[in-house]
Amino acid sequence: MAVMHRLASALGRNDEVPNQQLAADIVKQGDRQAIRELVDGLRFRDRAIQHDCIKVLYEVGERDPRLIAPYADAFVDGLSSASNRMVWGAMTALGTIATFSADAIWKRIGEVMRANDAGSVITRDWGIRVLAVVSSKSRTYERRLFPYLMASLKKCITRDVPKHAESIVSAVNVGNRERYLLVLRGREKELKPAQLARIKKIYKRLTPGPLQRAAGRGEKP
């Protein structure tokens, strides 16, 4: 499949429909050559092409993350772009593959954390997800990342508390649950009723029984 001429910018389009359709076709065909071409396109000087390529890639990732999982390094490279669109697009792509590429992401975790700290709202939303998933994969990863996640949860703006708390749940286990719950309880007074309702759903999810059973099987919740 020739892909570059199907990008929205190549078609003179200002909407994302061509990129979404292209992603759907790539997934349907399992076209790994097309994915390699799109990854190469991330290095083009033309920003419109870069932006279209990252859009198609994370749309592919949302549909079938295994297809783009081998390209974690290319997405981490994108975090250092001068284009905010590229940065949050790259973090979005990492968010779709974190479960499958945690070890590759870990090797460059400092870059991911720095991009999260300096990033836009979208970058941080996806960055927290990436870091939480990576944290959940290893005790070594957890020791570095869970304190960072708790610090982020403590200081994020109030409207982001439920969203970030929901993302961080994937990193919570028997050993760190109380620390997580303590941070959430410390922010309850700031929350509106709808926001607090989302937090209470988390409390219900983190009942001791399921966590203890998961620990007994050597699993993380």
C-alpha positions as CSV (number, residue, x, y, z in Angstrom):
1,M,0.0,0.0,0.0
2,A,1.4,3.4,-1.0
3,V,0.6,5.6,1.9
4,M,2.2,9.0,1.6
5,H,-0.2,10.1,-1.2
6,R,-3.1,9.1,1.0
7,L,-2.2,11.5,3.9
8,A,-4.6,14.4,4.4
9,S,-2.0,17.0,3.5
10,A,-1.2,15.2,0.3
11,L,-4.9,15.3,-0.6
12,G,-5.2,19.0,0.3
13,R,-7.5,18.2,3.2
14,N,-7.7,20.0,6.5
15,D,-9.6,17.3,8.3
16,E,-8.5,14.0,9.7
17,V,-10.8,11.7,7.9
18,P,-8.3,10.6,5.3
19,N,-5.8,9.8,8.0
20,Q,-8.4,7.8,10.0
21,Q,-9.4,5.9,6.9
22,L,-5.8,5.1,6.1
23,A,-5.2,3.8,9.6
24,A,-8.3,1.5,9.3
25,D,-7.0,0.1,6.0
26,I,-3.6,-0.5,7.4
27,V,-5.0,-2.4,10.3
28,K,-7.3,-4.4,8.1
29,Q,-4.5,-5.5,5.8
30,G,-1.9,-5.8,8.6
31,D,0.4,-3.7,6.4
32,R,3.7,-3.4,8.2
33,Q,5.5,-1.9,5.2
34,A,3.0,1.0,5.3
35,I,3.8,1.5,9.0
36,R,7.5,1.6,8.3
37,E,6.9,4.3,5.7
38,L,4.9,6.3,8.1
39,V,7.6,6.0,10.8
40,D,10.1,7.2,8.2
41,G,7.8,10.1,7.5
42,L,8.2,11.3,11.1
43,R,11.6,12.5,10.1
44,F,10.4,14.5,7.1
45,R,11.1,18.3,7.2
46,D,7.5,19.0,6.2
47,R,5.6,19.4,9.4
48,A,2.3,18.7,7.8
49,I,3.6,15.2,6.7
50,Q,5.0,14.6,10.2
51,H,1.7,15.5,11.8
52,D,-0.3,13.3,9.4
53,C,2.1,10.4,9.9
54,I,1.9,10.5,13.7
55,K,-1.9,10.8,13.5
56,V,-2.1,7.7,11.4
57,L,0.3,5.8,13.6
58,Y,-1.5,6.4,16.8
59,E,-4.8,5.7,15.1
60,V,-3.3,2.3,14.1
61,G,-2.1,1.9,17.7
62,E,-5.6,2.4,19.1
63,R,-6.9,-0.3,16.8
64,D,-4.0,-2.8,16.9
65,P,-1.1,-1.7,19.1
66,R,1.0,-4.7,18.2
67,L,1.5,-3.3,14.7
68,I,3.3,-0.2,16.0
69,A,4.8,-1.6,19.2
70,P,8.3,-2.2,17.6
71,Y,8.6,1.6,17.1
72,A,8.7,2.8,20.7
73,D,12.1,4.5,20.1
74,A,10.7,6.5,17.2
75,F,7.9,7.8,19.3
76,V,10.2,8.7,22.2
77,D,12.3,10.6,19.6
78,G,9.1,12.5,18.8
79,L,8.9,13.8,22.3
80,S,11.8,16.1,21.7
81,S,10.2,17.8,18.7
82,A,9.7,21.5,18.7
83,S,6.2,20.9,17.4
84,N,3.7,20.5,20.2
85,R,1.5,18.5,17.8
86,M,4.3,16.0,17.4
87,V,5.0,15.8,21.1
88,W,1.4,14.9,22.1
89,G,1.0,12.7,19.1
90,A,4.1,10.8,20.0
91,M,3.0,10.4,23.7
92,T,-0.4,9.2,22.5
93,A,1.3,6.6,20.3
94,L,3.3,5.5,23.4
95,G,0.1,5.3,25.4
96,T,-1.4,2.8,22.9
97,I,1.7,0.5,23.0
98,A,2.9,0.8,26.6
99,T,1.5,-2.6,27.6
100,F,3.6,-4.3,24.9
101,S,6.6,-2.0,24.9
102,A,7.2,-1.2,28.6
103,D,10.8,-2.5,28.6
104,A,11.7,-0.4,25.5
105,I,10.0,2.7,27.0
106,W,11.8,2.1,30.3
107,K,15.2,2.4,28.6
108,R,14.3,6.0,27.9
109,I,12.0,6.7,30.8
110,G,13.8,9.9,31.7
111,E,12.9,11.4,28.3
112,V,9.3,10.4,28.8
113,M,9.1,11.9,32.3
114,R,10.7,15.2,31.1
115,A,8.2,15.4,28.2
116,N,5.4,14.8,30.6
117,D,6.6,17.5,33.0
118,A,6.9,20.1,30.2
119,G,4.0,19.0,28.1
120,S,0.5,20.2,27.2
121,V,-2.6,18.9,28.8
122,I,-2.9,16.1,26.2
123,T,0.7,15.2,26.6
124,R,0.3,14.9,30.3
125,D,-2.9,12.9,30.1
126,W,-1.2,10.3,27.9
127,G,2.1,10.6,29.8
128,I,0.5,9.6,33.1
129,R,-1.1,6.6,31.4
130,V,2.3,5.6,29.9
131,L,4.1,5.9,33.2
132,A,1.5,4.0,35.1
133,V,1.5,1.1,32.7
134,V,5.3,0.9,32.8
135,S,5.3,1.1,36.6
136,S,2.9,-1.9,36.7
137,K,5.3,-4.1,34.8
138,S,8.2,-4.4,37.3
139,R,9.1,-3.7,40.9
140,T,12.2,-2.0,39.6
141,Y,10.1,0.3,37.4
142,E,7.6,0.8,40.2
143,R,10.2,2.0,42.7
144,R,11.1,4.9,40.4
145,L,7.8,5.7,38.8
146,F,5.2,5.3,41.5
147,P,6.5,8.1,43.7
148,Y,6.6,10.3,40.6
149,L,3.0,9.4,39.8
150,M,1.9,10.2,43.4
151,A,3.7,13.5,43.3
152,S,1.9,14.3,40.0
153,L,-1.5,13.3,41.5
154,K,-0.8,15.6,44.5
155,K,-0.1,18.7,42.5
156,C,-2.2,18.4,39.3
157,I,-5.0,20.8,38.9
158,T,-8.3,19.8,40.5
159,R,-10.1,19.0,37.3
160,D,-7.4,16.5,36.3
161,V,-7.6,14.5,39.6
162,P,-10.2,12.0,38.5
163,K,-8.7,11.5,35.1
164,H,-5.2,11.0,36.4
165,A,-6.4,8.9,39.3
166,E,-8.2,6.6,36.9
167,S,-5.0,6.3,34.7
168,I,-2.8,5.5,37.7
169,V,-5.0,2.6,38.9
170,S,-3.2,0.3,36.6
171,A,0.0,0.8,38.7
172,V,-1.7,0.2,42.1
173,N,-1.1,-3.0,44.0
174,V,-1.3,-4.4,47.5
175,G,2.0,-2.8,48.5
176,N,1.3,0.8,47.3
177,R,-2.5,0.9,47.5
178,E,-2.6,2.8,50.8
179,R,-0.2,5.5,49.6
180,Y,-2.4,6.0,46.5
181,L,-5.6,6.2,48.6
182,L,-4.0,8.6,51.0
183,V,-3.3,11.0,48.2
184,L,-6.8,10.7,46.8
185,R,-8.4,11.3,50.2
186,G,-6.2,14.4,50.6
187,R,-7.8,15.9,47.5
188,E,-11.4,15.0,48.2
189,K,-12.4,18.4,49.6
190,E,-11.4,20.1,46.3
191,L,-13.6,17.9,44.2
192,K,-17.1,18.7,42.8
193,P,-19.8,16.0,43.3
194,A,-19.3,14.5,39.8
195,Q,-15.6,14.4,40.3
196,L,-15.9,12.8,43.7
197,A,-18.2,10.2,42.3
198,R,-15.5,9.1,39.9
199,I,-13.1,8.8,42.8
200,K,-15.5,6.7,44.8
201,K,-15.8,4.3,41.9
202,I,-12.0,3.9,42.3
203,Y,-12.4,3.2,46.0
204,K,-14.9,0.5,45.2
205,R,-12.7,-1.0,42.6
206,L,-9.8,-1.2,45.1
207,T,-11.5,-3.3,47.7
208,P,-9.1,-5.5,49.7
209,G,-10.6,-8.8,48.4
210,P,-9.7,-8.5,44.7
211,L,-6.3,-7.0,45.5
212,Q,-5.4,-9.7,48.0
213,R,-6.6,-12.4,45.6
214,A,-4.4,-10.9,42.8
215,A,-1.4,-10.8,45.2
216,G,-2.0,-14.4,46.1
217,R,-1.7,-15.4,42.5
218,G,1.5,-13.4,42.1
219,E,-0.3,-10.8,40.0
220,K,-0.8,-7.1,40.1
221,P,-4.4,-5.7,40.0
